[in-house]
Amino acid sequence: MKIGAEEKNKVRVMVACLALALLAVIYWMRSGNPGSASASPPQTAAAAAAAARKNVPQVREITLDPTLRTDLLLASQAKYEGGKRNIFRMEDPPPPPIPTPVTQVVRSTEPPPPPPPPPINLKFYGFSSKPGEPKKIFLAEGEEIFVAKEGDIINRRYKIVQINATSVMVEDMMNNNKQPIPLTTPPPTG
C-alpha cells in the first residue's frame, strides 16, 4: 500500500494520539485509589459507629428542647417589602409616576331624575258602537283580549280615559302615566 506525503502526516498524527491515549490509560490504572490498597485492617460496623459518635458534639443532645419558643419565632419573622422590579425580566424598573395635581370636582347635589314610567303594553284593535250605548273598545295584552268603555279599569291596572276614532287614552294607575294607544289592525289568524 502506497502512502502519499499528505497521508503520511495524517498517519503520524493518529499514531501520536493513540500513544497519548495509551499513556493516559496506564497512568490512570496505576494511580487508581491509593487509599483502597493500603494495609489498614477493615473496621467493623460497631467500631465505625463509635468513631462517628466521637465526632458529634454532646452539646447538641443536651440543648434539644421540644418546647415551642414563640419569642424566637416572632423575632425571626420579617415582613417582605416587595420591590417594584420584575425578577424575571432584565430591564430597569419603570420610573415612578409623575404626580398630577388633584382638581376638586364640584358635583351638583341634585338627585337624578326619576326613571320614565314603563310603557303601556296594550294594543287597540278596534271599537264597536250601538245606538244608545257608549262606545266599547277591544284591547289586547299578550294573548288576553279586553272589552271596555270609558271609565272602565282593565287588568286591575289600566283605566280608559277617552276613546277617539283613531286612538284611546289609557292611564296606568300604578305609575300615574297617561299614554295614547293608536288603532292597530289585528294580526291575521290562520
N, CA and C atoms as an extended XYZ file, in Angstrom:
570
Properties=species:S:1:pos:R:3:atomname:S:1:resname:S:1:resid:I:1 pbc="F F F"
N         0.842       -1.162        0.000 N   MET     1
C         0.000        0.000        0.000 CA  MET     1
C         0.892        1.230        0.000 C   MET     1
N         0.616        2.137       -0.925 N   LYS     2
C         1.425        3.328       -1.037 CA  LYS     2
C         0.767        4.443       -0.248 C   LYS     2
N         1.585        5.165        0.467 N   ILE     3
C         1.087        6.287        1.255 CA  ILE     3
C         1.738        7.534        0.707 C   ILE     3
N         0.914        8.513        0.333 N   GLY     4
C         1.427        9.753       -0.210 CA  GLY     4
C         1.940       10.651        0.905 C   GLY     4
N         2.532       11.791        0.545 N   ALA     5
C         3.102       12.714        1.523 CA  ALA     5
C         2.017       13.271        2.434 C   ALA     5
N         0.878       13.547        1.880 N   GLU     6
C        -0.209       14.104        2.692 CA  GLU     6
C        -0.755       13.051        3.645 C   GLU     6
N        -0.859       11.817        3.218 N   GLU     7
C        -1.380       10.737        4.041 CA  GLU     7
C        -0.397       10.387        5.157 C   GLU     7
N         0.884       10.571        4.944 N   LYS     8
C         1.877       10.258        5.970 CA  LYS     8
C         1.685       11.164        7.179 C   LYS     8
N         1.400       12.413        6.940 N   ASN     9
C         1.183       13.340        8.063 CA  ASN     9
C        -0.044       12.934        8.886 C   ASN     9
N        -1.090       12.503        8.240 N   LYS    10
C        -2.293       12.071        8.954 CA  LYS    10
C        -2.010       10.829        9.794 C   LYS    10
N        -1.234        9.930        9.250 N   VAL    11
C        -0.895        8.694        9.967 CA  VAL    11
C        -0.040        9.029       11.176 C   VAL    11
N         0.910        9.932       11.057 N   ARG    12
C         1.761       10.310       12.181 CA  ARG    12
C         0.930       10.933       13.306 C   ARG    12
N         0.002       11.800       12.957 N   VAL    13
C        -0.845       12.437       13.974 CA  VAL    13
C        -1.691       11.387       14.673 C   VAL    13
N        -2.199       10.428       13.937 N   MET    14
C        -3.029        9.385       14.531 CA  MET    14
C        -2.204        8.496       15.460 C   MET    14
N        -1.003        8.162       15.106 N   VAL    15
C        -0.136        7.339       15.957 CA  VAL    15
C         0.205        8.103       17.232 C   VAL    15
N         0.451        9.399       17.138 N   ALA    16
C         0.772       10.203       18.319 CA  ALA    16
C        -0.427       10.263       19.262 C   ALA    16
N        -1.622       10.407       18.723 N   CYS    17
C        -2.835       10.447       19.562 CA  CYS    17
C        -3.056        9.121       20.260 C   CYS    17
N        -2.845        8.033       19.576 N   LEU    18
C        -3.011        6.710       20.193 CA  LEU    18
C        -1.978        6.497       21.299 C   LEU    18
N        -0.762        6.967       21.097 N   ALA    19
C         0.279        6.814       22.115 CA  ALA    19
C        -0.085        7.614       23.356 C   ALA    19
N        -0.586        8.821       23.182 N   LEU    20
C        -1.006        9.636       24.328 CA  LEU    20
C        -2.175        8.985       25.066 C   LEU    20
N        -3.117        8.431       24.330 N   ALA    21
C        -4.260        7.771       24.960 CA  ALA    21
C        -3.796        6.555       25.747 C   ALA    21
N        -2.849        5.799       25.214 N   LEU    22
C        -2.325        4.619       25.902 CA  LEU    22
C        -1.596        5.020       27.178 C   LEU    22
N        -0.826        6.089       27.144 N   LEU    23
C        -0.134        6.568       28.340 CA  LEU    23
C        -1.137        7.033       29.402 C   LEU    23
N        -2.205        7.693       28.984 N   ALA    24
C        -3.216        8.165       29.938 CA  ALA    24
C        -3.906        6.992       30.614 C   ALA    24
N        -4.212        5.932       29.885 N   VAL    25
C        -4.871        4.751       30.467 CA  VAL    25
C        -3.928        4.067       31.450 C   VAL    25
N        -2.662        3.944       31.126 N   ILE    26
C        -1.691        3.301       32.030 CA  ILE    26
C        -1.547        4.114       33.307 C   ILE    26
N        -1.466        5.424       33.179 N   TYR    27
C        -1.345        6.288       34.361 CA  TYR    27
C        -2.576        6.154       35.254 C   TYR    27
N        -3.729        6.105       34.637 N   TRP    28
C        -4.981        6.004       35.412 CA  TRP    28
C        -5.059        4.662       36.130 C   TRP    28
N        -4.635        3.599       35.483 N   MET    29
C        -4.676        2.264       36.097 CA  MET    29
C        -3.691        2.163       37.261 C   MET    29
N        -2.538        2.756       37.157 N   ARG    30
C        -1.542        2.669       38.223 CA  ARG    30
C        -1.904        3.539       39.408 C   ARG    30
N        -2.393        4.739       39.141 N   SER    31
C        -2.682        5.634       40.263 CA  SER    31
C        -3.918        5.139       41.004 C   SER    31
N        -5.019        4.812       40.336 N   GLY    32
C        -6.227        4.251       40.930 CA  GLY    32
C        -6.639        4.998       42.184 C   GLY    32
N        -6.960        4.264       43.268 N   ASN    33
C        -7.328        4.831       44.563 CA  ASN    33
C        -6.250        4.415       45.550 C   ASN    33
N        -5.339        5.306       45.941 N   PRO    34
C        -4.231        4.890       46.790 CA  PRO    34
C        -4.709        4.434       48.166 C   PRO    34
N        -5.811        4.921       48.664 N   GLY    35
C        -6.282        4.540       49.992 CA  GLY    35
C        -6.900        3.160       50.002 C   GLY    35
N        -7.367        2.662       48.877 N   SER    36
C        -8.045        1.368       48.855 CA  SER    36
C        -7.057        0.221       48.950 C   SER    36
N        -5.834        0.417       48.482 N   ALA    37
C        -4.849       -0.656       48.506 CA  ALA    37
C        -3.936       -0.562       49.717 C   ALA    37
N        -4.224        0.315       50.651 N   SER    38
C        -3.345        0.448       51.814 CA  SER    38
C        -3.531       -0.745       52.741 C   SER    38
N        -2.638       -0.877       53.665 N   ALA    39
C        -2.601       -2.052       54.528 CA  ALA    39
C        -3.398       -1.861       55.800 C   ALA    39
N        -4.419       -0.997       55.835 N   SER    40
C        -5.203       -0.814       57.060 CA  SER    40
C        -6.211       -1.945       57.186 C   SER    40
N        -6.381       -2.459       58.399 N   PRO    41
C        -7.316       -3.576       58.578 CA  PRO    41
C        -8.761       -3.069       58.463 C   PRO    41
N        -9.662       -3.894       57.973 N   PRO    42
C       -11.052       -3.468       57.846 CA  PRO    42
C       -11.686       -3.265       59.218 C   PRO    42
N       -12.540       -2.219       59.317 N   GLN    43
C       -13.199       -1.921       60.587 CA  GLN    43
C       -14.561       -2.597       60.618 C   GLN    43
N       -15.015       -2.907       61.816 N   THR    44
C       -16.356       -3.479       61.960 CA  THR    44
C       -17.361       -2.341       62.019 C   THR    44
N       -18.618       -2.667       61.886 N   ALA    45
C       -19.675       -1.658       61.893 CA  ALA    45
C       -19.777       -0.988       63.254 C   ALA    45
N       -19.564       -1.723       64.318 N   ALA    46
C       -19.647       -1.149       65.666 CA  ALA    46
C       -18.513       -0.155       65.888 C   ALA    46
N       -17.329       -0.482       65.390 N   ALA    47
C       -16.198        0.422       65.554 CA  ALA    47
C       -16.412        1.691       64.727 C   ALA    47
N       -16.993        1.557       63.545 N   ALA    48
C       -17.260        2.722       62.703 CA  ALA    48
C       -18.310        3.619       63.350 C   ALA    48
N       -19.323        3.034       63.983 N   ALA    49
C       -20.361        3.822       64.647 CA  ALA    49
C       -19.789        4.549       65.853 C   ALA    49
N       -18.887        3.896       66.579 N   ALA    50
C       -18.269        4.538       67.743 CA  ALA    50
C       -17.391        5.705       67.297 C   ALA    50
N       -16.697        5.537       66.199 N   ALA    51
C       -15.858        6.619       65.690 CA  ALA    51
C       -16.727        7.783       65.209 C   ALA    51
N       -17.862        7.478       64.636 N   ALA    52
C       -18.754        8.540       64.177 CA  ALA    52
C       -19.344        9.292       65.355 C   ALA    52
N       -19.622        8.582       66.468 N   ARG    53
C       -20.186        9.233       67.650 CA  ARG    53
C       -19.175       10.168       68.301 C   ARG    53
N       -17.906        9.872       68.160 N   LYS    54
C       -16.886       10.727       68.755 CA  LYS    54
C       -16.864       12.096       68.073 C   LYS    54
N       -17.221       12.148       66.787 N   ASN    55
C       -17.190       13.404       66.042 CA  ASN    55
C       -18.404       14.284       66.320 C   ASN    55
N       -19.508       13.733       66.808 N   VAL    56
C       -20.720       14.507       67.076 CA  VAL    56
C       -20.577       15.163       68.435 C   VAL    56
N       -20.784       16.464       68.532 N   PRO    57
C       -20.654       17.128       69.828 CA  PRO    57
C       -21.815       16.749       70.754 C   PRO    57
N       -21.511       16.651       72.036 N   GLN    58
C       -22.503       16.290       73.044 CA  GLN    58
C       -23.467       17.437       73.317 C   GLN    58
N       -23.095       18.640       72.991 N   VAL    59
C       -23.926       19.811       73.267 CA  VAL    59
C       -25.265       19.700       72.533 C   VAL    59
N       -25.258       19.117       71.382 N   ARG    60
C       -26.475       19.002       70.585 CA  ARG    60
C       -27.526       18.166       71.305 C   ARG    60
N       -27.126       17.093       71.936 N   GLU    61
C       -28.078       16.245       72.642 CA  GLU    61
C       -28.620       16.943       73.881 C   GLU    61
N       -27.820       17.743       74.538 N   ILE    62
C       -28.246       18.400       75.773 CA  ILE    62
C       -29.185       19.563       75.472 C   ILE    62
N       -28.947       20.316       74.397 N   THR    63
C       -29.738       21.513       74.125 CA  THR    63
C       -31.020       21.225       73.350 C   THR    63
N       -31.323       20.009       73.059 N   LEU    64
C       -32.544       19.680       72.348 CA  LEU    64
C       -33.730       19.941       73.263 C   LEU    64
N       -34.557       20.955       72.910 N   ASP    65
C       -35.689       21.367       73.744 CA  ASP    65
C       -36.962       21.239       72.909 C   ASP    65
N       -37.912       20.393       73.301 N   PRO    66
C       -39.110       20.182       72.487 CA  PRO    66
C       -40.155       21.291       72.621 C   PRO    66
N       -39.975       22.266       73.526 N   THR    67
C       -40.992       23.307       73.701 CA  THR    67
C       -40.863       24.353       72.598 C   THR    67
N       -41.979       24.951       72.267 N   LEU    68
C       -42.019       25.971       71.229 CA  LEU    68
C       -41.719       27.324       71.846 C   LEU    68
N       -40.704       27.988       71.325 N   ARG    69
C       -40.335       29.308       71.838 CA  ARG    69
C       -40.870       30.341       70.869 C   ARG    69
N       -42.037       30.867       71.195 N   THR    70
C       -42.685       31.820       70.294 CA  THR    70
C       -41.927       33.136       70.209 C   THR    70
N       -41.194       33.495       71.263 N   ASP    71
C       -40.432       34.743       71.201 CA  ASP    71
C       -39.346       34.669       70.128 C   ASP    71
N       -38.674       33.521       70.014 N   LEU    72
C       -37.665       33.358       68.965 CA  LEU    72
C       -38.320       33.274       67.584 C   LEU    72
N       -39.483       32.650       67.533 N   LEU    73
C       -40.187       32.537       66.265 CA  LEU    73
C       -40.631       33.907       65.760 C   LEU    73
N       -41.172       34.734       66.645 N   LEU    74
C       -41.603       36.073       66.252 CA  LEU    74
C       -40.420       36.959       65.880 C   LEU    74
N       -39.296       36.771       66.565 N   ALA    75
C       -38.115       37.577       66.260 CA  ALA    75
C       -37.554       37.230       64.882 C   ALA    75
N       -37.727       35.988       64.456 N   SER    76
C       -37.165       35.584       63.169 CA  SER    76
C       -38.072       35.943       62.001 C   SER    76
N       -39.307       36.310       62.255 N   GLN    77
C       -40.219       36.660       61.166 CA  GLN    77
C       -39.952       38.092       60.711 C   GLN    77
N       -39.940       38.266       59.421 N   ALA    78
C       -39.736       39.597       58.841 CA  ALA    78
C       -40.758       39.785       57.738 C   ALA    78
N       -41.273       40.964       57.632 N   LYS    79
C       -42.253       41.253       56.598 CA  LYS    79
C       -41.511       41.583       55.308 C   LYS    79
N       -41.948       40.970       54.230 N   TYR    80
C       -41.317       41.184       52.933 CA  TYR    80
C       -41.875       42.448       52.309 C   TYR    80
N       -41.004       43.370       52.043 N   GLU    81
C       -41.379       44.602       51.357 CA  GLU    81
C       -40.958       44.424       49.905 C   GLU    81
N       -41.841       43.928       49.090 N   GLY    82
C       -41.531       43.610       47.698 CA  GLY    82
C       -41.098       44.832       46.917 C   GLY    82
N       -40.112       44.639       46.077 N   GLY    83
C       -39.649       45.727       45.233 CA  GLY    83
C       -40.541       45.866       44.019 C   GLY    83
N       -40.251       46.844       43.213 N   LYS    84
C       -41.056       47.082       42.025 CA  LYS    84
C       -40.390       46.500       40.792 C   LYS    84
N       -39.328       45.749       40.983 N   ARG    85
C       -38.598       45.185       39.873 CA  ARG    85
C       -39.120       43.787       39.575 C   ARG    85
N       -39.241       43.451       38.317 N   ASN    86
C       -39.659       42.126       37.899 CA  ASN    86
C       -38.420       41.246       37.854 C   ASN    86
N       -38.390       40.199       38.677 N   ILE    87
C       -37.191       39.365       38.754 CA  ILE    87
C       -37.036       38.463       37.536 C   ILE    87
N       -38.033       38.380       36.689 N   PHE    88
C       -37.962       37.504       35.543 CA  PHE    88
C       -37.564       38.234       34.261 C   PHE    88
N       -37.380       39.542       34.318 N   ARG    89
C       -37.005       40.307       33.134 CA  ARG    89
C       -35.796       41.171       33.459 C   ARG    89
N       -34.854       41.219       32.537 N   MET    90
C       -33.661       42.035       32.719 CA  MET    90
C       -33.913       43.413       32.121 C   MET    90
N       -34.476       44.275       32.877 N   GLU    91
C       -34.700       45.649       32.443 CA  GLU    91
C       -34.790       46.524       33.678 C   GLU    91
N       -34.639       47.794       33.455 N   ASP    92
C       -34.718       48.732       34.567 CA  ASP    92
C       -36.157       48.834       35.047 C   ASP    92
N       -36.327       49.092       36.346 N   PRO    93
C       -37.699       49.263       36.836 CA  PRO    93
C       -38.311       50.517       36.227 C   PRO    93
N       -39.631       50.533       36.077 N   PRO    94
C       -40.256       51.715       35.475 CA  PRO    94
C       -40.084       52.925       36.382 C   PRO    94
N       -39.978       54.110       35.784 N   PRO    95
C       -39.814       55.308       36.616 CA  PRO    95
C       -41.082       55.549       37.429 C   PRO    95
N       -40.935       56.212       38.571 N   PRO    96
C       -42.128       56.472       39.385 CA  PRO    96
C       -43.089       57.385       38.627 C   PRO    96
N       -44.390       57.204       38.834 N   PRO    97
C       -45.345       58.036       38.094 CA  PRO    97
C       -45.261       59.495       38.532 C   PRO    97
N       -45.480       60.361       37.576 N   ILE    98
C       -45.441       61.797       37.858 CA  ILE    98
C       -46.751       62.175       38.531 C   ILE    98
N       -46.665       62.783       39.706 N   PRO    99
C       -47.917       63.130       40.389 CA  PRO    99
C       -48.658       64.221       39.621 C   PRO    99
N       -49.938       64.013       39.452 N   THR   100
C       -50.759       65.000       38.762 CA  THR   100
C       -51.508       65.820       39.798 C   THR   100
N       -51.663       67.094       39.531 N   PRO   101
C       -52.378       67.915       40.508 CA  PRO   101
C       -53.843       67.485       40.583 C   PRO   101
N       -54.329       67.422       41.800 N   VAL   102
C       -55.700       66.995       42.024 CA  VAL   102
C       -56.607       68.215       41.947 C   VAL   102
N       -57.592       68.130       41.100 N   THR   103
C       -58.545       69.231       40.987 CA  THR   103
C       -59.836       68.821       41.669 C   THR   103
N       -60.426       69.754       42.320 N   GLN   104
C       -61.686       69.497       43.007 CA  GLN   104
C       -62.811       69.498       41.979 C   GLN   104
N       -63.557       68.448       41.964 N   VAL   105
C       -64.693       68.340       41.062 CA  VAL   105
C       -65.935       68.723       41.848 C   VAL   105
N       -66.607       69.732       41.359 N   VAL   106
C       -67.818       70.190       42.028 CA  VAL   106
C       -68.985       69.427       41.425 C   VAL   106
N       -69.662       68.710       42.270 N   ARG   107
C       -70.802       67.934       41.811 CA  ARG   107
C       -72.079       68.587       42.315 C   ARG   107
N       -73.047       68.554       41.482 N   SER   108
C       -74.327       69.119       41.905 CA  SER   108
C       -75.005       68.131       42.852 C   SER   108
N       -75.730       68.666       43.787 N   THR   109
C       -76.379       67.818       44.782 CA  THR   109
C       -77.795       67.448       44.365 C   THR   109
N       -78.141       67.732       43.119 N   GLU   110
C       -79.470       67.374       42.647 CA  GLU   110
C       -79.568       65.860       42.491 C   GLU   110
N       -80.663       65.290       42.926 N   PRO   111
C       -80.824       63.851       42.697 CA  PRO   111
C       -81.104       63.601       41.216 C   PRO   111
N       -80.754       62.441       40.737 N   PRO   112
C       -81.018       62.161       39.324 CA  PRO   112
C       -82.526       62.130       39.076 C   PRO   112
N       -82.936       62.464       37.870 N   PRO   113
C       -84.373       62.458       37.590 CA  PRO   113
C       -84.923       61.038       37.707 C   PRO   113
N       -86.166       60.907       38.092 N   PRO   114
C       -86.738       59.564       38.221 CA  PRO   114
C       -86.819       58.895       36.851 C   PRO   114
N       -86.728       57.595       36.827 N   PRO   115
C       -86.796       56.910       35.537 CA  PRO   115
C       -88.190       57.069       34.934 C   PRO   115
N       -88.275       57.062       33.623 N   PRO   116
C       -89.591       57.208       32.992 CA  PRO   116
C       -90.467       56.001       33.330 C   PRO   116
N       -91.756       56.199       33.388 N   PRO   117
C       -92.638       55.069       33.694 CA  PRO   117
C       -92.610       54.047       32.564 C   PRO   117
N       -92.883       52.807       32.880 N   PRO   118
C       -92.848       51.785       31.827 CA  PRO   118
C       -93.979       52.018       30.823 C   PRO   118
N       -93.760       51.658       29.573 N   PRO   119
C       -94.808       51.859       28.570 CA  PRO   119
C       -95.991       50.917       28.823 C   PRO   119
N       -97.131       51.329       28.365 N   ILE   120
C       -98.338       50.504       28.497 CA  ILE   120
C       -98.348       49.512       27.339 C   ILE   120
N       -98.450       48.239       27.662 N   ASN   121
C       -98.320       47.190       26.650 CA  ASN   121
C       -99.664       46.743       26.068 C   ASN   121
N      -100.619       47.607       25.995 N   LEU   122
C      -101.918       47.267       25.409 CA  LEU   122
C      -101.922       47.626       23.929 C   LEU   122
N      -102.675       46.854       23.137 N   LYS   123
C      -102.843       47.150       21.708 CA  LYS   123
C      -104.329       47.394       21.463 C   LYS   123
N      -104.633       48.466       20.763 N   PHE   124
C      -106.013       48.871       20.453 CA  PHE   124
C      -106.388       48.258       19.105 C   PHE   124
N      -107.358       47.280       19.118 N   TYR   125
C      -107.738       46.585       17.897 CA  TYR   125
C      -108.955       47.188       17.222 C   TYR   125
N      -109.793       47.837       17.972 N   GLY   126
C      -110.978       48.402       17.330 CA  GLY   126
C      -112.029       48.773       18.361 C   GLY   126
N      -113.181       49.163       17.871 N   PHE   127
C      -114.260       49.541       18.782 CA  PHE   127
C      -115.587       49.139       18.150 C   PHE   127
N      -116.605       49.137       18.976 N   SER   128
C      -117.964       48.873       18.494 CA  SER   128
C      -118.877       49.914       19.114 C   SER   128
N      -119.864       50.304       18.355 N   SER   129
C      -120.806       51.278       18.895 CA  SER   129
C      -122.207       50.901       18.425 C   SER   129
N      -123.115       50.807       19.373 N   LYS   130
C      -124.521       50.561       19.076 CA  LYS   130
C      -125.273       51.821       19.458 C   LYS   130
N      -126.328       52.141       18.766 N   PRO   131
C      -127.079       53.344       19.128 CA  PRO   131
C      -127.655       53.214       20.539 C   PRO   131
N      -127.439       54.234       21.329 N   GLY   132
C      -127.946       54.275       22.693 CA  GLY   132
C      -126.992       53.672       23.715 C   GLY   132
N      -125.862       53.109       23.299 N   GLU   133
C      -124.873       52.538       24.223 CA  GLU   133
C      -123.555       53.301       24.060 C   GLU   133
N      -122.760       53.359       25.132 N   PRO   134
C      -121.449       54.012       24.971 CA  PRO   134
C      -120.536       53.162       24.077 C   PRO   134
N      -119.505       53.816       23.503 N   LYS   135
C      -118.545       53.109       22.642 CA  LYS   135
C      -117.782       52.087       23.472 C   LYS   135
N      -117.558       50.924       22.892 N   LYS   136
C      -116.739       49.889       23.526 CA  LYS   136
C      -115.515       49.670       22.637 C   LYS   136
N      -114.387       49.406       23.299 N   ILE   137
C      -113.141       49.190       22.552 CA  ILE   137
C      -112.623       47.793       22.835 C   ILE   137
N      -111.791       47.300       21.926 N   PHE   138
C      -111.158       45.993       22.070 CA  PHE   138
C      -109.647       46.227       22.234 C   PHE   138
N      -109.119       45.781       23.378 N   LEU   139
C      -107.683       45.920       23.672 CA  LEU   139
C      -107.104       44.530       23.932 C   LEU   139
N      -105.843       44.354       23.602 N   ALA   140
C      -105.172       43.068       23.843 CA  ALA   140
C      -103.849       43.318       24.551 C   ALA   140
N      -103.572       42.404       25.486 N   GLU   141
C      -102.258       42.402       26.154 CA  GLU   141
C      -101.781       40.962       26.117 C   GLU   141
N      -100.796       40.699       25.275 N   GLY   142
C      -100.339       39.321       25.086 CA  GLY   142
C      -101.442       38.525       24.403 C   GLY   142
N      -101.935       37.460       25.039 N   GLU   143
C      -102.994       36.627       24.480 CA  GLU   143
C      -104.366       36.996       25.026 C   GLU   143
N      -104.425       37.877       26.018 N   GLU   144
C      -105.702       38.260       26.624 CA  GLU   144
C      -106.315       39.422       25.849 C   GLU   144
N      -107.644       39.351       25.659 N   ILE   145
C      -108.374       40.416       24.968 CA  ILE   145
C      -109.380       41.000       25.950 C   ILE   145
N      -109.416       42.335       26.018 N   PHE   146
C      -110.300       43.048       26.940 CA  PHE   146
C      -111.288       43.882       26.137 C   PHE   146
N      -112.542       43.961       26.633 N   VAL   147
C      -113.575       44.827       26.058 CA  VAL   147
C      -113.928       45.828       27.146 C   VAL   147
N      -113.836       47.140       26.825 N   ALA   148
C      -114.065       48.154       27.859 CA  ALA   148
C      -114.699       49.390       27.248 C   ALA   148
N      -115.241       50.262       28.124 N   LYS   149
C      -115.788       51.559       27.714 CA  LYS   149
C      -115.097       52.632       28.541 C   LYS   149
N      -115.369       53.891       28.287 N   GLU   150
C      -114.732       54.983       29.028 CA  GLU   150
C      -115.029       54.842       30.515 C   GLU   150
N      -113.955       54.983       31.347 N   GLY   151
C      -114.094       54.896       32.797 CA  GLY   151
C      -113.854       53.499       33.347 C   GLY   151
N      -113.802       52.467       32.494 N   ASP   152
C      -113.556       51.097       32.964 CA  ASP   152
C      -112.072       50.909       33.304 C   ASP   152
N      -111.840       49.943       34.198 N   ILE   153
C      -110.466       49.587       34.578 CA  ILE   153
C      -110.189       48.192       34.026 C   ILE   153
N      -109.073       48.075       33.321 N   ILE   154
C      -108.690       46.817       32.673 CA  ILE   154
C      -107.499       46.220       33.417 C   ILE   154
N      -107.587       44.929       33.638 N   ASN   155
C      -106.477       44.163       34.223 CA  ASN   155
C      -106.050       44.744       35.568 C   ASN   155
N      -106.986       45.317       36.304 N   ARG   156
C      -106.782       45.902       37.639 CA  ARG   156
C      -105.668       46.951       37.652 C   ARG   156
N      -105.392       47.536       36.488 N   ARG   157
C      -104.275       48.472       36.444 CA  ARG   157
C      -104.521       49.656       35.514 C   ARG   157
N      -105.150       49.436       34.366 N   TYR   158
C      -105.271       50.465       33.342 CA  TYR   158
C      -106.699       51.009       33.316 C   TYR   158
N      -106.817       52.334       33.296 N   LYS   159
C      -108.127       52.998       33.238 CA  LYS   159
C      -108.285       53.643       31.867 C   LYS   159
N      -109.457       53.425       31.240 N   ILE   160
C      -109.743       54.014       29.936 CA  ILE   160
C      -110.246       55.434       30.177 C   ILE   160
N      -109.501       56.433       29.731 N   VAL   161
C      -109.832       57.834       29.988 CA  VAL   161
C      -110.697       58.391       28.861 C   VAL   161
N      -110.304       58.189       27.607 N   GLN   162
C      -111.013       58.797       26.474 CA  GLN   162
C      -110.901       57.882       25.261 C   GLN   162
N      -111.982       57.787       24.484 N   ILE   163
C      -111.996       56.967       23.276 CA  ILE   163
C      -112.189       57.885       22.077 C   ILE   163
N      -111.289       57.819       21.095 N   ASN   164
C      -111.383       58.565       19.838 CA  ASN   164
C      -111.543       57.561       18.699 C   ASN   164
N      -111.684       58.060       17.496 N   ALA   165
C      -111.838       57.179       16.332 CA  ALA   165
C      -110.519       56.504       15.961 C   ALA   165
N      -109.370       57.118       16.273 N   THR   166
C      -108.073       56.555       15.866 CA  THR   166
C      -107.181       56.162       17.038 C   THR   166
N      -107.553       56.523       18.275 N   SER   167
C      -106.704       56.185       19.422 CA  SER   167
C      -107.532       56.149       20.696 C   SER   167
N      -106.917       55.644       21.747 N   VAL   168
C      -107.533       55.555       23.075 CA  VAL   168
C      -106.532       56.124       24.066 C   VAL   168
N      -106.984       56.975       24.988 N   MET   169
C      -106.118       57.494       26.053 CA  MET   169
C      -106.276       56.560       27.252 C   MET   169
N      -105.155       55.921       27.670 N   VAL   170
C      -105.157       54.956       28.767 CA  VAL   170
C      -104.257       55.494       29.870 C   VAL   170
N      -104.709       55.334       31.127 N   GLU   171
C      -103.919       55.780       32.276 CA  GLU   171
C      -103.471       54.560       33.069 C   GLU   171
N      -102.159       54.487       33.336 N   ASP   172
C      -101.608       53.444       34.207 CA  ASP   172
C      -101.782       53.942       35.633 C   ASP   172
N      -102.654       53.302       36.394 N   MET   173
C      -102.990       53.802       37.727 CA  MET   173
C      -101.869       53.559       38.735 C   MET   173
N      -100.980       52.639       38.482 N   MET   174
C       -99.875       52.383       39.411 CA  MET   174
C       -98.786       53.441       39.286 C   MET   174
N       -98.552       53.937       38.084 N   ASN   175
C       -97.465       54.894       37.851 CA  ASN   175
C       -97.968       56.292       37.520 C   ASN   175
N       -99.274       56.513       37.498 N   ASN   176
C       -99.869       57.798       37.118 CA  ASN   176
C       -99.339       58.255       35.761 C   ASN   176
N       -99.377       57.361       34.819 N   ASN   177
C       -98.851       57.618       33.484 CA  ASN   177
C       -99.999       57.530       32.489 C   ASN   177
N      -100.211       58.593       31.708 N   LYS   178
C      -101.224       58.581       30.650 CA  LYS   178
C      -100.509       58.418       29.318 C   LYS   178
N      -101.087       57.545       28.484 N   GLN   179
C      -100.449       57.270       27.203 CA  GLN   179
C      -101.530       57.004       26.158 C   GLN   179
N      -101.426       57.657       24.988 N   PRO   180
C      -102.384       57.335       23.918 CA  PRO   180
C      -101.953       56.059       23.205 C   PRO   180
N      -102.925       55.211       22.885 N   ILE   181
C      -102.636       53.972       22.160 CA  ILE   181
C      -103.331       54.072       20.810 C   ILE   181
N      -102.565       54.054       19.692 N   PRO   182
C      -103.181       54.198       18.366 CA  PRO   182
C      -103.900       52.916       17.948 C   PRO   182
N      -104.831       53.053       17.030 N   LEU   183
C      -105.582       51.924       16.490 CA  LEU   183
C      -104.655       51.103       15.594 C   LEU   183
N      -104.610       49.807       15.827 N   THR   184
C      -103.797       48.912       15.000 CA  THR   184
C      -104.702       47.836       14.447 C   THR   184
N      -104.292       47.240       13.347 N   THR   185
C      -105.083       46.151       12.778 CA  THR   185
C      -104.655       44.856       13.439 C   THR   185
N      -105.597       43.968       13.732 N   PRO   186
C      -105.223       42.707       14.370 CA  PRO   186
C      -104.430       41.839       13.407 C   PRO   186
N      -103.518       41.024       13.938 N   PRO   187
C      -102.748       40.147       13.054 CA  PRO   187
C      -103.666       39.083       12.465 C   PRO   187
N      -103.379       38.650       11.238 N   PRO   188
C      -104.222       37.622       10.621 CA  PRO   188
C      -104.106       36.312       11.388 C   PRO   188
N      -105.238       35.659       11.586 N   THR   189
C      -105.245       34.357       12.269 CA  THR   189
C      -105.349       33.284       11.213 C   THR   189
N      -104.741       32.182       11.483 N   GLY   190
C      -104.898       31.146       10.482 CA  GLY   190
C      -103.845       30.203       10.490 C   GLY   190
